[in-house]
C-alpha cells in the first residue's frame, strides 16, 4: 500500500468514531438559556428600558401613547434611559418578564422551564391577582378596577337597583346571569373561573380574541351579556355611547399595577418613588383625566390629589 493511501486510511479511521452515533444514543437536546434579567444598574448601563405591553383599554392604545405608555416614558426620562416598547400577549406576558415558563391551576403556579427575557417591566392595565403575585412583584396600585356585568342597551335585562351594600349589589347581579350566555376570557382578569360564572348558572362563552373586542362582539351577538373590568367598560361606554349599559358589579374592588421581576428591587423602588411624585404633583391625575375622564364617578377616593396609592 502506498504511504499516501495509508495516511488517508488512518485519518478516516481516527475521525469516524468522533462523528458516528449509535442507534441507542439519543440526540443532544439544546438547552434553553434565559436572557439575564436587568435591575436598575444594568438598565442604566444598557441605556434603555424595555416596556412589555399590549394594546388594552387606553393603558396602551397601540398608537404610541396611553396611560401606562406615557408614565413609563416619563420614568425613562427620569432615570436617563431611552424607552423601548416590546409588545407581548396575555399568554406569554409573565414569561417575557421572568424568563420562566409555567403552568397554572387556580392560584397554584408550577415552574416548568426557562425562556427568553424580553422586557424589564410590565405595564398595560394588569390586575393584581394572587397567582400573578407568585411570579412577579407589583408596584403600588395605579388604577382601581372591578368586574362589571354589561349588556347591550337593547337588552331586556334591567340594571340592578342598588341595595346600599356592595355585597348586596353583587348578589343581585349574579342573579341576572342564571341561564344566560356570558362572554368571558380565560387566563385574564375576566377568567370565568375567578368569579364562578358557571356555578351561578351562566352559559359561559369563552372568547379567544383581544380584550378590546369583547364589547363589539357582545353587540354583534356573540353572547347575551359580557363581563368587563372598569377601564374597558369606561372605554366601551364612550366608544359605543348609548349602545351598552352597566347591569351591576360581580366582584369586590381590584387594583391594577405595573409588574417587575422579583430580582429587580432597585428598579421597582425607583418606579415607586417616581409614581409617588407623579401622584403628589398632579401629573398622574392629569393623565387619568385624559384617558379615563369618567372614572371619578365610580372611584373618587382613589384619585384624591396627593393621596397615597391604596
C-alpha positions as MATLAB code, in Angstrom:
seq = 'XXXXXXXXXXXXXXXXXXXXXXXXXXXXXXXXXXXXXXXXXXXXXXXXXXXXXXXXXXXXXXXXXXXXXXXXXXXXXXXXXXXXXXXXXXXXXXXXXXXXXXXXXXXXXXXXXXXXXXXXXXXXXXXXXXXXXXXXXXXXXXXXXXXXXXXXXXXXXXXXXXXXXXXXXXXXXXXXXXXXXXXXXXXXXXXXXXXXXXXXXXXXXXXXXXXXXXXXXXXXXXXXXXXXXXXXXXXXXXXXXXXXXXXXXXXXXXXXXXXXXXXXXXXXXXXXXXXXXXXXXXXXXXXXXXXXXXXXXXXXXXXXXXXXXX';
ca = [
       0.000    0.000    0.000;
       1.293    3.425   -0.890;
       2.295    5.733    2.007;
      -0.278    8.375    0.950;
      -3.111    5.815    0.936;
      -2.072    4.545    4.381;
      -2.148    8.098    5.731;
      -5.624    8.767    4.311;
      -6.975    5.485    5.726;
      -5.580    6.331    9.149;
      -7.282    9.736    9.098;
     -10.647    8.141    8.204;
     -10.341    5.519   10.980;
      -9.455    8.148   13.584;
     -12.206   10.590   12.540;
     -15.022    8.027   12.232;
     -15.646    7.329   15.958;
     -15.888   11.050   16.734;
     -18.792   11.616   14.341;
     -20.638    8.332   14.480;
     -23.764    7.920   16.654;
     -25.047    4.527   17.658;
     -28.716    3.705   17.248;
     -29.386    3.758   21.007;
     -27.866    7.224   21.551;
     -30.477    9.990   21.806;
     -29.626   13.249   20.059;
     -28.486   16.008   22.385;
     -31.317   18.471   23.097;
     -30.432   22.167   23.049;
     -30.563   23.855   26.423;
     -32.919   26.832   26.719;
     -30.970   29.620   28.357;
     -32.859   32.593   29.722;
     -31.598   36.066   28.885;
     -30.160   37.691   32.024;
     -32.643   39.996   33.731;
     -31.739   43.616   34.373;
     -32.097   45.588   37.559;
     -31.714   49.368   37.552;
     -27.880   49.499   37.262;
     -27.871   47.137   34.264;
     -30.722   49.054   32.608;
     -28.813   52.330   33.015;
     -25.663   50.703   31.649;
     -27.604   49.371   28.639;
     -29.163   52.812   28.124;
     -32.730   51.578   27.613;
     -35.734   50.163   29.431;
     -37.926   47.575   27.722;
     -41.623   48.144   28.456;
     -43.705   44.997   27.977;
     -47.258   45.808   26.982;
     -50.173   45.107   24.713;
     -52.957   47.339   23.403;
     -55.669   47.441   26.042;
     -58.282   49.927   27.226;
     -56.273   53.163   26.856;
     -53.399   51.910   29.006;
     -51.625   51.083   25.740;
     -53.563   52.445   22.782;
     -51.397   50.898   20.077;
     -50.739   54.365   18.635;
     -47.679   55.126   20.757;
     -49.473   56.520   23.786;
     -51.806   55.560   26.623;
     -51.808   55.987   30.396;
     -49.122   53.370   31.044;
     -47.073   54.265   27.972;
     -46.962   57.935   28.974;
     -45.980   57.091   32.555;
     -43.217   54.673   31.569;
     -41.839   57.158   29.021;
     -41.643   59.784   31.796;
     -39.959   57.268   34.074;
     -37.362   56.521   31.412;
     -36.554   60.214   31.087;
     -36.171   60.461   34.874;
     -33.671   57.603   35.095;
     -31.851   58.735   31.945;
     -32.532   55.874   29.522;
     -34.345   55.510   26.240;
     -37.803   53.959   26.082;
     -38.407   50.744   24.134;
     -41.895   49.281   23.748;
     -41.989   45.476   23.413;
     -45.377   44.059   22.508;
     -46.392   40.861   24.258;
     -49.669   38.972   24.700;
     -51.717   37.670   27.622;
     -50.367   34.112   27.294;
     -46.674   34.954   27.497;
     -46.518   38.264   29.398;
     -45.112   36.835   32.624;
     -42.678   34.527   30.855;
     -41.403   37.507   28.833;
     -40.638   39.302   32.096;
     -39.375   36.490   34.317;
     -37.714   34.141   31.833;
     -39.781   31.288   33.276;
     -42.366   29.042   31.675;
     -45.094   27.756   33.962;
     -48.460   26.099   34.298;
     -51.306   27.290   36.485;
     -54.156   25.555   38.277;
     -56.295   28.103   40.066;
     -53.902   30.121   42.219;
     -51.192   27.439   42.119;
     -48.230   28.045   39.799;
     -45.695   25.391   38.742;
     -42.454   26.449   37.031;
     -41.719   24.216   34.036;
     -38.648   25.706   32.363;
     -36.751   28.724   31.107;
     -37.263   31.048   28.176;
     -36.013   34.349   26.807;
     -36.483   37.520   28.855;
     -37.895   40.182   26.543;
     -38.671   43.065   28.877;
     -37.844   44.823   32.145;
     -41.337   45.703   33.405;
     -44.994   45.099   32.521;
     -47.482   47.970   32.355;
     -50.714   47.641   30.400;
     -53.545   47.679   32.909;
     -52.515   44.498   34.722;
     -54.855   43.439   37.536;
     -53.172   42.239   40.717;
     -54.260   38.623   41.258;
     -52.926   36.056   43.774;
     -51.445   33.690   41.175;
     -49.664   36.553   39.429;
     -48.093   37.681   42.707;
     -46.301   34.336   42.886;
     -44.423   35.190   39.683;
     -43.778   38.936   39.920;
     -43.757   41.884   42.299;
     -46.405   44.532   41.733;
     -45.804   48.231   42.308;
     -48.265   50.369   44.244;
     -51.736   50.340   42.628;
     -52.006   52.689   39.662;
     -55.679   52.236   38.849;
     -58.807   50.911   40.557;
     -60.975   48.339   38.867;
     -63.817   45.911   39.406;
     -65.696   43.381   37.309;
     -68.976   44.662   35.912;
     -71.758   42.858   34.067;
     -72.507   44.572   30.758;
     -75.419   44.250   28.333;
     -76.404   45.787   25.018;
     -78.618   48.812   25.580;
     -81.399   46.959   23.742;
     -81.298   44.021   26.191;
     -84.428   43.334   28.236;
     -82.192   42.675   31.262;
     -82.587   45.601   33.642;
     -79.738   47.018   35.776;
     -79.972   46.169   39.461;
     -81.420   48.574   41.992;
     -78.589   49.398   44.428;
     -79.058   47.803   47.843;
     -76.776   50.127   49.769;
     -74.070   47.488   50.213;
     -71.585   46.089   47.735;
     -72.265   42.520   48.855;
     -75.982   43.026   48.237;
     -75.350   44.546   44.805;
     -73.067   41.656   43.813;
     -75.673   39.105   44.929;
     -78.361   40.788   42.815;
     -76.062   40.997   39.798;
     -75.224   37.294   39.974;
     -78.936   36.507   39.754;
     -79.008   38.164   36.319;
     -76.640   35.594   34.763;
     -78.591   32.449   35.636;
     -79.410   30.649   32.375;
     -77.887   33.446   30.276;
     -74.900   33.332   27.921;
     -71.998   35.427   29.233;
     -68.842   36.317   27.317;
     -65.593   35.884   29.281;
     -61.882   35.440   28.573;
     -59.825   32.684   30.253;
     -56.401   33.384   31.776;
     -57.091   37.103   32.238;
     -58.823   39.168   34.905;
     -62.014   38.219   33.030;
     -61.484   34.498   33.545;
     -64.927   32.982   34.255;
     -63.443   30.675   36.911;
     -62.326   33.625   39.018;
     -65.976   34.558   39.591;
     -67.547   31.095   39.304;
     -69.831   32.196   36.492;
     -70.828   28.611   35.690;
     -71.564   27.945   39.344;
     -74.036   30.826   39.263;
     -75.828   29.334   36.267;
     -74.223   31.283   33.419;
     -73.727   29.718   29.998;
     -70.098   30.785   29.625;
     -68.828   31.719   26.161;
     -65.017   31.711   26.244;
     -63.638   34.440   23.995;
     -60.204   33.906   22.419;
     -59.645   37.303   20.810;
     -58.438   40.656   22.119;
     -59.992   42.041   25.296;
     -60.523   45.285   23.385;
     -63.011   43.488   21.147;
     -65.289   41.972   23.763;
     -67.760   44.872   23.773;
     -68.194   44.959   19.978;
     -68.563   41.165   19.900;
     -71.246   41.464   22.559;
     -73.036   43.962   20.314;
     -72.523   41.543   17.424;
     -74.480   38.850   19.256;
     -71.701   36.513   20.427;
     -73.395   36.337   23.834;
     -76.293   37.957   25.659;
     -74.074   39.591   28.302;
     -70.371   40.097   28.967;
     -68.133   40.821   31.920;
     -65.707   43.736   31.628;
     -63.343   45.400   34.043;
     -63.802   49.081   34.833;
     -61.268   50.606   32.374;
     -62.529   48.591   29.433;
     -66.150   49.305   30.393;
     -65.450   53.052   30.535;
     -63.867   52.929   27.092;
     -66.857   50.944   25.765;
     -69.351   53.418   27.237;
     -67.609   56.262   25.386;
     -66.860   54.442   22.134;
     -70.285   52.850   21.793;
     -72.244   55.575   23.513;
     -75.883   54.633   24.003;
     -75.293   51.049   22.834;
     -74.161   49.362   26.065;
     -75.258   49.547   29.689;
     -73.899   48.515   33.087;
     -76.066   46.000   34.937;
     -74.122   45.748   38.201;
     -70.886   44.561   39.888;
     -69.673   40.963   40.095;
     -66.575   41.468   42.254;
     -65.056   43.388   45.083;
     -62.776   46.298   44.086;
     -59.497   45.248   42.495;
     -56.363   47.170   41.556;
     -54.050   47.428   38.571;
     -50.308   47.969   38.825;
     -47.010   47.723   36.990;
     -45.163   44.430   37.471;
     -41.446   43.780   37.999;
     -39.226   40.691   38.265;
     -38.732   39.584   41.856;
     -34.972   40.098   41.471;
     -35.191   43.743   40.323;
     -35.712   45.549   43.650;
     -33.854   48.726   42.663;
     -35.926   49.204   39.521;
     -39.112   48.536   41.462;
     -38.144   51.052   44.173;
     -37.213   53.723   41.621;
     -40.564   53.375   39.870;
     -42.437   53.509   43.190;
     -40.718   56.802   44.072;
     -41.446   58.174   40.597;
     -45.125   57.226   40.782;
     -45.484   58.788   44.241;
     -44.126   62.091   42.883;
     -46.489   61.944   39.905;
     -49.442   61.474   42.237;
     -48.293   64.288   44.519;
     -47.683   66.911   41.824;
     -50.826   66.237   39.768;
     -49.097   64.647   36.764;
     -50.834   61.344   37.315;
     -54.245   62.937   37.816;
     -53.912   64.856   34.545;
     -53.102   61.665   32.645;
     -56.066   59.832   34.174;
     -58.399   62.695   33.197;
     -57.023   62.497   29.666;
     -57.582   58.769   29.184;
     -60.394   57.943   31.667;
     -62.439   61.105   32.333;
     -65.425   59.171   33.719;
     -63.614   57.144   36.376;
     -64.070   59.773   39.123;
     -67.788   58.967   39.155;
     -67.065   55.429   40.347;
     -63.819   55.723   42.372;
     -63.491   59.321   43.602;
     -61.451   58.465   46.710;
     -58.678   56.670   44.816;
     -57.795   59.743   42.785;
     -57.614   62.332   45.533;
     -54.770   64.655   44.658;
     -51.669   63.835   46.619;
     -53.214   60.773   48.269;
     -51.029   57.732   48.615;
     -51.913   54.676   46.498;
     -54.333   52.353   48.218;
];
